[in-house]
Amino acid sequence: MVTERKREIIEKYEVLLDKALKEDPEGGHDSAYHDFKKECSDNGYVGELQQQMWQSIVKRVDINNRK
């Protein structure tokens, strides 16, 4: 259950970050990260886990944009 929720958040913000970066290459990262941090905190994902999740999202977006 917990893993499924983490996956949902990662997949959601993968799409949102990609869209935000396309609309605003300079500030899109910051706006998406702010929303991501709030959602993670609301779900109890804080600290190192939150950072690992964000790094996973950024890596996925970077890989998808290279294709």
Backbone bond lengths (Angstrom), bond angles and torsions (degrees), N, CA, C in turn:
res aa  C-N    CA-C-N  psi(-1)  N-CA   C-N-CA  omega(-1)  CA-C   N-CA-C  phi
1 M - - - 1.455 - - 1.525 110.66 -
2 V 1.341 116.76 -49.63 1.460 120.21 -179.35 1.524 110.16 -64.34
3 T 1.325 116.85 -43.56 1.456 120.86 179.86 1.520 110.93 -62.64
4 E 1.313 116.54 -38.39 1.464 120.60 179.25 1.530 110.68 -63.71
5 R 1.322 117.50 -41.13 1.470 121.43 179.17 1.523 110.43 -65.99
6 K 1.330 117.01 -40.80 1.468 119.66 177.09 1.526 110.14 -60.94
7 R 1.322 116.23 -43.73 1.460 120.75 179.80 1.528 110.57 -61.82
8 E 1.330 117.04 -41.37 1.466 120.69 178.56 1.527 110.90 -61.35
9 I 1.324 116.72 -42.85 1.469 120.33 179.72 1.522 110.17 -65.70
10 I 1.319 117.40 -44.34 1.469 121.03 179.86 1.526 110.33 -61.42
11 E 1.315 117.75 -46.03 1.463 120.78 -179.53 1.527 111.10 -65.58
12 K 1.316 117.24 -39.50 1.465 121.48 178.87 1.525 110.77 -62.40
13 Y 1.313 116.45 -48.64 1.462 118.99 -176.57 1.521 113.08 -78.25
14 E 1.306 117.78 -18.61 1.465 120.30 171.63 1.532 108.73 -61.79
15 V 1.322 116.46 -46.01 1.459 122.12 179.20 1.538 110.38 -67.60
16 L 1.335 116.05 -45.96 1.469 119.99 -177.83 1.530 112.00 -64.83
17 L 1.335 117.69 -41.08 1.462 120.46 179.20 1.518 110.34 -65.85
18 D 1.316 117.42 -44.07 1.462 120.57 179.05 1.523 110.58 -58.56
19 K 1.316 116.63 -46.07 1.466 121.44 179.21 1.529 111.07 -64.25
20 A 1.329 116.93 -44.67 1.467 121.36 -179.28 1.526 111.41 -62.54
21 L 1.323 117.05 -39.60 1.472 120.09 180.00 1.527 111.39 -69.85
22 K 1.315 117.26 -33.11 1.461 119.86 177.63 1.523 111.10 -70.89
23 E 1.333 116.95 -36.61 1.465 121.09 179.92 1.522 112.11 -77.55
24 D 1.334 117.14 -36.41 1.462 122.18 -176.87 1.525 109.22 -145.11
25 P 1.347 116.60 86.01 1.460 120.10 -176.55 1.537 113.96 -57.68
26 E 1.314 117.84 -28.31 1.463 120.76 -178.24 1.526 112.75 -83.64
27 G 1.333 118.21 -44.63 1.454 121.32 -173.11 1.516 115.29 -110.16
28 G 1.314 117.59 -3.67 1.464 120.92 -176.56 1.522 113.51 -62.06
29 H 1.316 115.82 -37.91 1.464 120.98 179.92 1.529 110.21 -60.58
30 D 1.337 116.71 -45.66 1.467 121.21 -176.85 1.520 112.55 -64.13
31 S 1.325 116.90 -44.15 1.467 119.70 -178.40 1.522 111.01 -66.52
32 A 1.322 117.72 -41.49 1.460 121.19 179.14 1.527 110.64 -66.70
33 Y 1.332 116.80 -39.27 1.461 120.87 -179.02 1.526 111.04 -66.06
34 H 1.310 116.68 -39.74 1.466 121.00 179.11 1.536 110.24 -60.22
35 D 1.316 116.91 -47.33 1.465 121.30 179.42 1.535 111.09 -65.34
36 F 1.323 115.85 -39.75 1.460 121.42 178.76 1.528 110.59 -61.51
37 K 1.324 117.34 -47.00 1.461 121.05 -179.36 1.525 111.38 -59.81
38 K 1.318 116.48 -40.53 1.466 120.03 179.98 1.526 110.23 -64.87
39 E 1.331 116.66 -46.34 1.470 119.55 -179.61 1.527 111.20 -63.84
40 C 1.323 117.18 -39.57 1.467 120.09 178.41 1.526 110.64 -63.99
41 S 1.315 116.68 -44.71 1.468 120.37 179.52 1.523 110.73 -61.53
42 D 1.321 116.25 -41.27 1.465 120.77 178.87 1.526 111.95 -62.16
43 N 1.334 116.27 -27.56 1.467 121.10 -178.70 1.530 112.78 -100.15
44 G 1.329 116.76 4.36 1.461 120.57 177.39 1.510 114.91 83.79
45 Y 1.320 118.16 12.26 1.458 121.62 177.77 1.518 108.16 -96.31
46 V 1.329 116.85 103.78 1.458 120.73 -176.73 1.523 110.00 -131.90
47 G 1.327 114.97 170.84 1.461 120.71 174.29 1.518 113.62 65.75
48 E 1.323 114.63 -135.45 1.464 122.22 -175.48 1.526 112.21 -60.92
49 L 1.317 117.52 -39.67 1.466 120.72 179.28 1.526 110.44 -61.22
50 Q 1.320 116.38 -43.73 1.462 120.89 178.78 1.541 110.12 -61.47
51 Q 1.311 117.22 -42.92 1.467 120.86 179.51 1.527 111.25 -64.61
52 Q 1.315 116.89 -40.80 1.469 120.40 178.65 1.523 110.97 -63.79
53 M 1.321 115.66 -40.44 1.462 119.53 178.73 1.527 109.97 -63.85
54 W 1.336 118.49 -44.17 1.456 121.64 -179.28 1.527 110.62 -64.37
55 Q 1.332 117.38 -42.30 1.462 120.46 178.42 1.523 110.92 -61.11
56 S 1.310 116.58 -37.69 1.461 121.14 177.21 1.529 110.61 -63.36
57 I 1.331 116.43 -42.42 1.467 121.13 179.01 1.522 110.61 -63.26
58 V 1.326 116.77 -48.38 1.468 121.08 -179.03 1.522 110.47 -60.88
59 K 1.328 116.89 -42.16 1.463 121.20 179.59 1.531 111.00 -63.53
60 R 1.327 117.11 -43.13 1.467 120.85 179.28 1.533 111.30 -61.73
61 V 1.340 115.78 -44.34 1.471 120.21 -179.56 1.525 109.17 -63.59
62 D 1.320 117.01 -43.45 1.467 121.20 -179.35 1.531 110.18 -62.15
63 I 1.304 117.41 -45.83 1.472 121.34 179.75 1.518 110.77 -62.92
64 N 1.340 117.15 -44.29 1.460 120.46 -179.31 1.523 112.52 -65.50
65 N 1.317 116.81 -32.16 1.465 119.70 -179.76 1.518 113.26 -78.98
66 R 1.319 117.02 -15.75 1.473 120.88 177.37 1.521 111.97 -81.02
67 K 1.321 116.93 -22.52 1.476 121.11 -176.31 1.496 111.87 -68.50
